Amino acid sequence: MSIEGWSLLLTWPEWLWIGLPLALAAAWLERRAGGGRWAASQRGLVLLLIAAALARPALDSGAGLPPLLLLDRSASLPGDRVEAALAAAGPAIDLLPRLDFGDVEASPLAEAIDLARRARPNGGRIVVISDGYWTAPATGSAPALGVPPAAAPVSPFEAAARAAAAGSRIDVLPLPARGGLDLALTEMRLPPSFRVGDSVTLRLRLRASAPVEGRLTVLALGETERELARRELSLPAGDQSLALELGVDTVGPLRLEGRIEAAGDVEPGNDRLQAAAFVAPPIAVLVLGDGPGAVGLADLLGAAGLDATVLAPPRLPSRLSQLEAWDALVLVDTPASALGLDQQAALAAFASELGRGIVLTGGRQSYLPGGWERSPLADLAPVLMDSPDRVSREALALLLMIDQSASMGSVEGRGAISKLALAREAALLAAEVLGPGDRVGVVSYDDTAQWLLPLTELGPGRELAEIESALSGLQTLGGTNILAALELGLPALVASDALPTRHAVLLTDGRDFNTDSAAYLAAVRSAVGAGVTLSTIAIGSDADRDLLAQLARAGQGRYHSAADPSDLPRLAVEESEIVRARSEQRGSFRAAAPRGQASPMLGGVDLDRLPVLTGYLALRSRPGAETVLELPAGDPLLTVWQYGLGRVLAWTSDVGEVWARDWPASPEGAALWARMVRHVARAPDAGPPGLRLSALPDGAELEIDLVDRAGRPIDLADASLVLTRSQSVDRIALPQRAPGRYGGRIRLDAAGAWVGSVEVRASEGGPEAQPDWRLPVVLERPYPPELLPRLPGEGEADLVALARTGGGRRLESLAELTEPAGPGGAGRSRVELWPWLLTAAAGLWLLEVARLTDLLRGWRPRGPWPGR
């Protein structure tokens, strides 16, 4: 505590804590024994005075000890200015104790004040001679993990407050810092990792001590230096920010160096700065589909710089380890029936466990209640399979084309019923699913084709009886002429153009004697062009499955295989339910972002220039999913959500086959589809969770926690950091420190930026085996902060505030420390208070003795003593 230049010091303050409870106890005992308030207070006060005396209090002005000089020797303050200040005070200044702090790396004033306080526990005068620019030792950083440098150093103001509380007084002598024009590159930041071909923003900060003109150059370092950018500068005094867009076309570690030049720059040590990043290969995306839409989308993604591979749905691997090669997967208009349950489960784990991304696209085969509902695909999607309540189903037309060739009369599979009888039952069940206003027709074919039931509108009381009567006309005879059925039935659906949904289902167990597939495809494509769709069902093992699958693809419908004919009724009902439950919307629609929302996925995409859509599926977003684009009715077009460790995106239109025909040729549309895949794809630095990097003055401390998929710690793994330096590649072991935890210290010998990778081998195989995880890490160590430019007046104001905190003042020169003391200045510098406290305690004790022995009876007033 300080009182007008004097500080109260306690040598043994613990006596106060002992004396206070004893004084209270003595007063309480006196009152309990019948003593009055005066006697009790007197007893307690005597004990308290004795305890205070034992604490050895004293008032100290600091004049008894010579001032302790703290001399700033950092790079920001030229040494000749410190020596000049000392010389101006005369030879007597050399007799004062001094403590130097700071060097070319840092100026740790807080540590110096704390050290001076500990050196003088009883207080005293501390004089700081500095330019006021205090800095901590330079630390490396961990931008690859988003971890800030180590905890901020202690503030000199906190250290000054502690010194003042201990009885010290802090005076300051501000000196001018390094002068002259100084332009510095103070910050240079890249994303820690990105994909080759990405447009990358390099962010820089510069500081000028005065208005200046100069030049900035950015170079890629390697065996040879390559210039990436150049910018002419005209800057005012102070801090300025710049952003440069760079294109990088090489994979692997990238080290950049920024260099600035300015005429008259006095400090070259802050003219260069480095940044580093890991450039990953292009996104590997698996496009799953077997139609022209899948191929077209893969070409589009390839043109956008992604590495796209097309695979037919049945060939999708069902083992998760075989899917790890891809960063994202696009499912193009694929029915759930095209994938086995093990394949669908692998897709779900691809996102939830591997952290990869999945894009689900719409069309005539996806998001179908009769196909996706209650499947892993439905659980994966960020949209629900049912339509919004406002969507009313329009009437539809369903045409069944049934093979009645001689082979349909045979019995095959589990039951004892002929295939033709099963087909008749299937057709009747499919019709039952339809409602009033829908139209249904039946075509039978063998060598020729004929109408059993022309397209007829269903109504109360007529549908079942009339259809059942028509189906009774199915009789087995002749061969199989699929083309005749297509040429008879499909034109009738085309003519029913008042109905938005017109669908045909072809059932057969054989092979057409006509092998001209071009004729089939021409008939189907002509109908598709008019808005008609076609699905096919292969009955038994002898059906021409290749042809039927090809017809279904061309007809934008579904292909089913009823290997056992007894499955035929179920498949027919499923097909009818799918058609009836479709929420397809047709018209002219423009996509827009929801009001008040703008997803980062849309960055750089001009929504006003997106092409028109002519159709989509009206679905509902799941709770918790983000709707990125919607259509005028409020239906979601583009929805995304987090699914375990990965992300899943739903696009409710198609990819250019029917409803989005103009999108592939549109720059904005193609760009949006590429951004959709980039948004959900695995990040290039994705790796095991629990990786931490803490900055240290000479490098960094790295720790990683490894757990398996069940959350159990992984022990005895081989973990290491592979660090690519300027002239070498070092492997730094990360030994195990605790269950599942590995770590080590990485030393950076000089300023710069380096790219490394944490490699973990949790399985057996030795150091030559491929790592189970590889995560890029960027380490940066900037130049010492002492080299930063200083603006006029910055440090002086801070020093004056520091003196106020420390109970001192600003000195004009050090001569004030050696001048003779003024009047009264030769007085005592330390006044011991304990004798006065003991004298007061003794006086109170004698007064108590006198009261007890009646020594003061002659002048005691009549009546009892106070408190009696």
LODO-966688 format. One record per residue (C-alpha): x, z, y. Coordinates in steps of 0.2 Angstrom, whole numbers, padded with zeros to 4 digits, always signed. Layout:
N
XZY ...
// end
This chain:
868
+0000+0000+0000 +0007-0005+0017 +0003+0005+0034 +0010-0003+0050 +0026-0008+0042 +0027+0007+0031 +0024+0006+0012 +0017+0021+0001 +0028+0022-0015 +0024+0033-0030 +0038+0036-0042 +0028+0044-0056 +0010+0039-0052 +0004+0045-0069 +0004+0063-0063 -0011+0059-0052 -0021+0054-0067 -0016+0070-0076 -0019+0081-0061 -0036+0074-0056 -0045+0080-0072 -0036+0097-0072 -0041+0100-0054 -0059+0096-0059 -0058+0108-0074 -0051+0122-0063 -0065+0121-0051 -0078+0121-0064 -0070+0136-0073 -0070+0146-0056 -0088+0142-0053 -0093+0147-0071 -0084+0164-0069 -0095+0168-0054 -0084+0161-0040 -0091+0153-0025 -0089+0135-0019 -0075+0139-0007 -0065+0147-0021 -0068+0133-0034 -0063+0120-0021 -0048+0130-0017 -0042+0131-0035 -0045+0113-0038 -0036+0107-0022 -0021+0117-0026 -0019+0109-0043 -0022+0092-0036 -0008+0094-0022 +0004+0100-0035 +0000+0084-0046 +0002+0073-0031 +0019+0081-0027 +0025+0078-0045 +0021+0059-0042 +0035+0059-0029 +0026+0050-0015 +0036+0043+0000 +0034+0032+0015 +0047+0018+0015 +0050+0005+0029 +0062-0005+0019 +0075-0002+0032 +0085+0009+0021 +0088-0006+0009 +0096-0022+0015 +0084-0037+0015 +0085-0047-0001 +0086-0066+0003 +0078-0079-0008 +0087-0095-0005 +0078-0112-0010 +0091-0123-0019 +0079-0136-0025 +0081-0155-0022 +0067-0156-0009 +0078-0145+0003 +0095-0151+0008 +0108-0138+0005 +0117-0140+0021 +0101-0134+0030 +0101-0118+0021 +0120-0115+0024 +0117-0119+0043 +0103-0106+0044 +0115-0093+0035 +0129-0097+0047 +0118-0095+0062 +0115-0077+0058 +0134-0073+0059 +0146-0065+0046 +0135-0050+0044 +0123-0060+0034 +0135-0062+0020 +0133-0044+0016 +0115-0045+0012 +0110-0048-0007 +0103-0065-0011 +0094-0073-0025 +0095-0092-0027 +0080-0101-0035 +0076-0120-0038 +0086-0135-0044 +0084-0153-0046 +0069-0151-0058 +0058-0138-0049 +0056-0125-0036 +0048-0109-0045 +0045-0098-0030 +0033-0087-0039 +0045-0083-0052 +0058-0079-0039 +0046-0067-0030 +0042-0058-0046 +0060-0056-0050 +0064-0049-0033 +0049-0037-0035 +0056-0031-0052 +0073-0029-0045 +0067-0017-0031 +0053-0006-0040 +0052+0005-0025 +0049-0009-0013 +0059-0016+0001 +0061-0032+0012 +0061-0049+0004 +0065-0064+0015 +0061-0082+0008 +0071-0096+0015 +0063-0112+0010 +0054-0128+0015 +0038-0122+0007 +0036-0134-0007 +0036-0125-0023 +0034-0133-0039 +0034-0129-0058 +0046-0137-0070 +0040-0155-0074 +0029-0156-0090 +0026-0170-0102 +0008-0175-0104 -0004-0180-0118 -0015-0194-0112 -0019-0200-0129 -0029-0185-0133 -0036-0181-0116 -0027-0164-0116 -0021-0158-0099 -0003-0152-0097 +0001-0134-0100 -0008-0120-0090 -0004-0121-0072 +0010-0110-0066 +0007-0094-0057 +0004-0096-0038 +0017-0089-0026 +0002-0081-0017 -0002-0071-0032 +0016-0066-0034 +0017-0061-0015 +0001-0050-0017 +0009-0041-0032 +0025-0038-0022 +0015-0031-0007 +0005-0019-0019 +0022-0013-0026 +0028-0008-0008 +0038-0024-0004 +0036-0034+0012 +0039-0053+0012 +0045-0062+0028 +0048-0081+0028 +0060-0093+0037 +0053-0111+0036 +0066-0124+0035 +0063-0143+0037 +0062-0153+0020 +0071-0169+0016 +0068-0181+0030 +0067-0200+0031 +0055-0213+0025 +0050-0210+0007 +0038-0221-0004 +0035-0215-0021 +0025-0220-0037 +0017-0203-0041 +0005-0208-0055 +0003-0222-0068 -0011-0222-0081 -0017-0233-0095 -0030-0230-0108 -0020-0222-0123 -0025-0235-0134 -0035-0251-0133 -0038-0268-0143 -0027-0283-0141 -0035-0295-0129 -0045-0282-0120 -0045-0282-0101 -0036-0266-0097 -0036-0256-0080 -0019-0249-0075 -0022-0235-0062 -0008-0230-0050 -0006-0218-0036 +0007-0219-0022 +0013-0208-0008 +0021-0212+0008 +0029-0200+0020 +0025-0212+0034 +0017-0229+0036 +0027-0242+0026 +0027-0259+0019 +0034-0263+0002 +0031-0271-0015 +0025-0265-0032 +0030-0273-0048 +0024-0269-0066 +0035-0274-0080 +0032-0273-0099 +0048-0265-0107 +0055-0271-0123 +0070-0281-0129 +0067-0291-0113 +0058-0286-0098 +0042-0296-0094 +0033-0295-0077 +0014-0292-0078 +0009-0289-0060 +0016-0290-0043 +0008-0283-0027 +0013-0283-0009 +0010-0266-0001 +0005-0260+0017 +0001-0241+0016 -0002-0228+0029 +0006-0210+0027 -0002-0200+0013 -0009-0204-0005 -0016-0220-0010 -0024-0227-0026 -0023-0244-0034 -0030-0252-0049 -0023-0268-0058 -0032-0277-0072 -0020-0282-0085 -0021-0293-0101 -0011-0289-0116 -0009-0301-0130 +0003-0292-0142 -0001-0278-0155 +0009-0262-0156 +0017-0250-0144 +0016-0255-0126 +0028-0247-0113 +0025-0252-0095 +0036-0247-0080 +0030-0248-0062 +0044-0251-0048 +0042-0250-0029 +0053-0256-0016 +0053-0252+0003 +0066-0255+0016 +0074-0238+0021 +0067-0228+0007 +0078-0212+0006 +0074-0206-0012 +0076-0219-0026 +0072-0206-0040 +0054-0208-0037 +0053-0227-0036 +0050-0229-0055 +0037-0222-0067 +0032-0227-0084 +0016-0227-0094 +0013-0231-0113 -0001-0236-0124 -0005-0242-0142 -0012-0259-0143 -0022-0260-0159 -0027-0276-0168 -0044-0284-0164 -0060-0276-0171 -0062-0280-0189 -0081-0283-0191 -0090-0288-0207 -0105-0299-0204 -0117-0296-0218 -0129-0311-0220 -0131-0327-0229 -0140-0338-0216 -0134-0349-0202 -0138-0334-0190 -0124-0324-0198 -0111-0338-0198 -0116-0342-0180 -0114-0324-0175 -0097-0323-0183 -0091-0338-0174 -0097-0330-0158 -0088-0314-0161 -0072-0323-0166 -0073-0332-0149 -0074-0315-0140 -0058-0310-0149 -0065-0300-0164 -0059-0303-0181 -0076-0307-0190 -0079-0310-0208 -0095-0316-0216 -0101-0309-0233 -0117-0312-0242 -0127-0296-0245 -0126-0295-0264 -0107-0295-0262 -0106-0280-0251 -0094-0267-0260 -0103-0251-0265 -0087-0241-0265 -0083-0233-0248 -0065-0235-0250 -0067-0254-0251 -0076-0253-0234 -0062-0244-0224 -0054-0261-0219 -0068-0264-0206 -0071-0256-0190 -0089-0262-0188 -0103-0270-0199 -0117-0281-0193 -0132-0283-0204 -0141-0300-0200 -0159-0301-0204 -0157-0294-0222 -0171-0287-0232 -0168-0270-0241 -0171-0279-0258 -0155-0289-0255 -0145-0273-0257 -0144-0261-0271 -0147-0242-0268 -0128-0239-0270 -0124-0252-0257 -0137-0245-0245 -0129-0228-0248 -0112-0235-0245 -0118-0242-0228 -0125-0225-0223 -0108-0217-0227 -0099-0231-0219 -0106-0224-0202 -0108-0205-0206 -0092-0201-0215 -0080-0215-0210 -0085-0215-0192 -0088-0234-0191 -0102-0243-0182 -0116-0253-0188 -0127-0266-0179 -0144-0269-0187 -0152-0285-0181 -0170-0291-0182 -0179-0307-0189 -0192-0310-0202 -0184-0300-0216 -0178-0284-0207 -0186-0268-0201 -0201-0272-0213 -0212-0257-0218 -0214-0265-0235 -0195-0267-0238 -0185-0255-0227 -0197-0241-0227 -0192-0225-0237 -0175-0233-0240 -0157-0228-0233 -0158-0242-0221 -0174-0235-0213 -0165-0218-0211 -0150-0227-0204 -0160-0236-0190 -0162-0228-0173 -0180-0236-0173 -0195-0231-0183 -0202-0244-0195 -0220-0242-0188 -0227-0251-0172 -0232-0243-0156 -0250-0238-0156 -0255-0251-0143 -0250-0265-0154 -0265-0273-0163 -0262-0284-0178 -0268-0302-0175 -0276-0312-0190 -0264-0320-0202 -0264-0334-0215 -0257-0331-0232 -0255-0345-0245 -0251-0342-0263 -0243-0357-0273 -0244-0352-0291 -0235-0361-0306 -0247-0365-0320 -0235-0375-0331 -0235-0373-0349 -0221-0360-0349 -0232-0348-0339 -0243-0345-0354 -0229-0336-0363 -0226-0318-0364 -0210-0310-0358 -0204-0293-0354 -0212-0276-0357 -0230-0281-0358 -0241-0291-0370 -0249-0301-0355 -0245-0319-0351 -0235-0323-0336 -0250-0333-0329 -0262-0318-0332 -0249-0308-0322 -0249-0321-0308 -0268-0321-0307 -0268-0302-0306 -0254-0303-0293 -0263-0315-0282 -0279-0305-0282 -0270-0289-0278 -0261-0297-0263 -0277-0303-0256 -0284-0286-0257 -0271-0280-0245 -0278-0292-0232 -0292-0288-0220 -0307-0296-0211 -0302-0311-0201 -0286-0315-0211 -0286-0331-0221 -0280-0334-0239 -0278-0349-0249 -0272-0353-0267 -0263-0369-0273 -0259-0371-0292 -0246-0384-0298 -0239-0391-0314 -0235-0410-0314 -0246-0411-0298 -0253-0399-0286 -0271-0395-0281 -0281-0383-0271 -0289-0369-0281 -0295-0360-0264 -0292-0369-0248 -0288-0358-0233 -0303-0347-0231 -0307-0333-0218 -0310-0316-0227 -0326-0307-0222 -0336-0293-0229 -0344-0296-0246 -0336-0313-0250 -0317-0311-0252 -0314-0303-0269 -0328-0313-0279 -0323-0330-0271 -0304-0327-0274 -0307-0321-0292 -0318-0336-0296 -0304-0348-0289 -0291-0339-0299 -0300-0341-0315 -0296-0360-0313 -0278-0357-0317 -0274-0366-0334 -0257-0368-0342 -0252-0386-0345 -0239-0399-0340 -0222-0397-0331 -0216-0390-0315 -0217-0400-0298 -0212-0387-0284 -0211-0401-0271 -0229-0406-0274 -0235-0389-0270 -0224-0388-0255 -0230-0405-0248 -0248-0400-0251 -0249-0382-0245 -0237-0381-0231 -0245-0394-0220 -0261-0384-0221 -0253-0369-0214 -0245-0379-0200 -0262-0385-0195 -0268-0367-0193 -0258-0365-0177 -0271-0354-0169 -0264-0340-0180 -0247-0333-0175 -0242-0327-0193 -0243-0340-0207 -0234-0336-0223 -0233-0344-0240 -0227-0337-0256 -0221-0348-0270 -0221-0341-0288 -0213-0350-0303 -0204-0347-0319 -0196-0364-0322 -0186-0378-0315 -0192-0393-0306 -0188-0410-0314 -0185-0416-0297 -0167-0412-0293 -0167-0419-0275 -0165-0402-0265 -0164-0411-0249 -0183-0416-0251 -0187-0397-0254 -0177-0392-0239 -0185-0405-0227 -0202-0400-0232 -0198-0381-0229 -0189-0384-0213 -0202-0395-0205 -0215-0380-0208 -0203-0367-0201 -0201-0378-0186 -0220-0376-0183 -0219-0357-0186 -0223-0356-0204 -0212-0344-0216 -0210-0345-0235 -0205-0332-0248 -0201-0336-0266 -0203-0326-0282 -0193-0330-0298 -0202-0325-0314 -0192-0322-0329 -0175-0327-0334 -0177-0346-0334 -0182-0349-0316 -0171-0359-0304 -0165-0344-0295 -0152-0353-0284 -0166-0366-0278 -0178-0352-0275 -0166-0342-0265 -0161-0357-0255 -0179-0361-0251 -0182-0343-0245 -0167-0343-0234 -0173-0360-0226 -0191-0353-0225 -0185-0338-0216 -0193-0327-0229 -0188-0316-0243 -0182-0320-0261 -0188-0309-0275 -0183-0309-0293 -0195-0303-0306 -0183-0303-0321 -0198-0294-0330 -0214-0303-0327 -0223-0286-0326 -0215-0283-0309 -0224-0298-0302 -0240-0289-0296 -0229-0276-0287 -0219-0289-0278 -0234-0299-0273 -0242-0284-0266 -0226-0279-0257 -0225-0297-0249 -0243-0296-0243 -0240-0279-0236 -0225-0285-0227 -0234-0299-0219 -0249-0289-0214 -0239-0275-0207 -0227-0286-0196 -0226-0281-0178 -0220-0298-0172 -0223-0302-0154 -0222-0320-0148 -0221-0326-0130 -0208-0326-0116 -0199-0310-0114 -0185-0304-0102 -0174-0289-0106 -0171-0276-0094 -0163-0259-0093 -0175-0244-0093 -0179-0238-0075 -0165-0226-0069 -0154-0229-0083 -0138-0239-0085 -0128-0238-0101 -0109-0241-0101 -0113-0255-0115 -0120-0266-0101 -0105-0265-0090 -0100-0282-0083 -0116-0290-0090 -0128-0298-0077 -0145-0294-0084 -0154-0306-0073 -0144-0320-0081 -0149-0316-0099 -0159-0330-0108 -0177-0328-0112 -0182-0322-0129 -0197-0330-0138 -0200-0316-0150 -0196-0299-0156 -0202-0285-0167 -0212-0271-0158 -0205-0255-0165 -0203-0237-0158 -0186-0228-0154 -0182-0213-0163 -0182-0196-0154 -0164-0193-0148 -0160-0212-0148 -0154-0220-0132 -0164-0236-0127 -0152-0247-0118 -0163-0263-0116 -0182-0264-0116 -0195-0278-0115 -0209-0279-0102 -0221-0269-0113 -0209-0255-0115 -0204-0259-0132 -0186-0256-0136 -0175-0271-0138 -0158-0263-0140 -0157-0245-0146 -0142-0234-0151 -0139-0217-0158 -0126-0206-0166 -0126-0206-0185 -0114-0193-0192 -0097-0198-0186 -0102-0216-0182 -0115-0225-0171 -0129-0237-0176 -0137-0249-0165 -0153-0258-0168 -0157-0275-0160 -0176-0280-0163 -0175-0298-0160 -0165-0311-0170 -0147-0318-0167 -0152-0335-0162 -0161-0343-0177 -0179-0343-0169 -0182-0330-0155 -0165-0330-0147 -0161-0348-0148 -0153-0349-0131 -0142-0334-0132 -0127-0340-0142 -0124-0354-0129 -0126-0342-0114 -0111-0333-0108 -0120-0318-0103 -0130-0317-0120 -0114-0320-0130 -0105-0307-0120 -0119-0294-0123 -0118-0296-0142 -0099-0294-0142 -0101-0278-0131 -0114-0272-0144 -0101-0273-0158 -0087-0266-0147 -0098-0251-0142 -0101-0245-0160 -0085-0250-0168 -0072-0237-0173 -0061-0232-0158 -0043-0238-0161 -0036-0220-0160 -0049-0213-0172 -0042-0201-0184 -0044-0184-0192 -0052-0171-0180 -0042-0156-0174 -0027-0165-0167 -0020-0155-0152 -0006-0159-0140 +0000-0146-0127 +0013-0151-0113 +0029-0142-0112 +0043-0143-0099 +0054-0153-0110 +0041-0161-0121 +0025-0156-0130 +0019-0145-0144 +0008-0154-0157 -0004-0146-0170 -0016-0154-0182 -0029-0146-0193 -0033-0156-0209 -0049-0153-0219 -0057-0164-0233 -0075-0170-0232 -0081-0154-0239 -0073-0145-0224 -0059-0137-0235 -0042-0135-0228 -0029-0148-0235 -0013-0140-0240 +0004-0146-0245 +0002-0163-0235 +0016-0173-0228 +0013-0174-0209 +0025-0181-0197 +0027-0189-0180 +0035-0206-0179 +0041-0209-0161 +0047-0225-0155 +0061-0222-0142 +0071-0234-0131 +0084-0237-0144 +0078-0229-0160 +0063-0224-0170 +0063-0205-0175 +0053-0196-0188 +0049-0178-0183 +0042-0167-0197 +0027-0157-0194 +0028-0142-0206 +0013-0133-0212 +0010-0117-0202 -0006-0110-0209 -0020-0116-0221 -0023-0134-0217 -0013-0133-0200 +0003-0143-0197 +0013-0144-0181 +0030-0145-0172 +0038-0147-0155 +0043-0164-0148 +0057-0164-0136 +0058-0177-0123 +0076-0178-0116 +0072-0188-0100 +0058-0195-0089 +0049-0209-0097 +0034-0214-0109 +0034-0216-0127 +0022-0221-0141 +0022-0213-0157 +0010-0211-0172 +0005-0195-0182 +0005-0200-0200 -0003-0189-0213 -0001-0191-0232 -0013-0179-0240 -0012-0188-0258 +0003-0189-0270 +0014-0204-0268 +0029-0197-0257 +0035-0203-0240 +0035-0221-0245 +0016-0221-0249 +0004-0228-0236 -0002-0214-0225 -0020-0207-0227 -0022-0206-0208 -0012-0214-0194 -0016-0209-0176 -0007-0216-0161 +0000-0203-0149 +0007-0206-0131 +0020-0194-0124 +0025-0195-0106 +0037-0185-0095 +0037-0189-0077 +0051-0187-0065 +0054-0170-0057 +0040-0165-0045 +0054-0160-0033 +0057-0179-0029 +0039-0181-0022 +0038-0186-0004 +0034-0173+0008 +0022-0175+0023 +0027-0166+0040 +0020-0148+0042 +0014-0146+0024 +0026-0133+0018 +0028-0123+0035 +0009-0119+0035 +0010-0113+0017 +0025-0101+0020 +0016-0093+0035 +0001-0090+0024 +0013-0083+0011 +0020-0071+0023 +0003-0064+0028 -0001-0061+0010 +0015-0052+0008 +0013-0041+0023 +0027-0049+0033 +0029-0062+0046 +0038-0078+0051 +0056-0077+0056 +0063-0088+0069 +0081-0086+0063 +0091-0075+0051 +0099-0067+0065 +0084-0055+0067 +0090-0047+0051 +0107-0042+0058 +0102-0037+0076 +0104-0019+0081 +0088-0009+0079 +0079-0005+0095 +0072+0012+0101 +0068+0022+0086 +0075+0009+0075 +0088+0020+0069 +0076+0033+0062 +0073+0037+0044 +0068+0022+0033 +0061+0033+0019 +0050+0049+0022 +0048+0060+0006 +0030+0067+0006 +0031+0079-0009 +0039+0094+0001 +0024+0093+0012 +0012+0092-0002 +0020+0107-0011 +0020+0117+0006 +0001+0114+0008 -0002+0119-0010 +0008+0135-0008 -0001+0139+0008 -0018+0138+0000 -0012+0148-0015 -0006+0162-0003 -0023+0162+0006 -0031+0164-0011 -0020+0179-0015 -0024+0187+0001 -0042+0185-0002 -0041+0193-0019 -0030+0208-0013 -0040+0211+0003 -0023+0209+0013 -0034+0202+0028 -0046+0216+0028 -0042+0221+0046 -0048+0205+0053 -0060+0199+0040 -0077+0197+0047 -0092+0208+0041 -0100+0201+0026 -0094+0192+0011 -0080+0178+0011 -0087+0160+0012 -0094+0155-0005 -0097+0173-0011 
// end
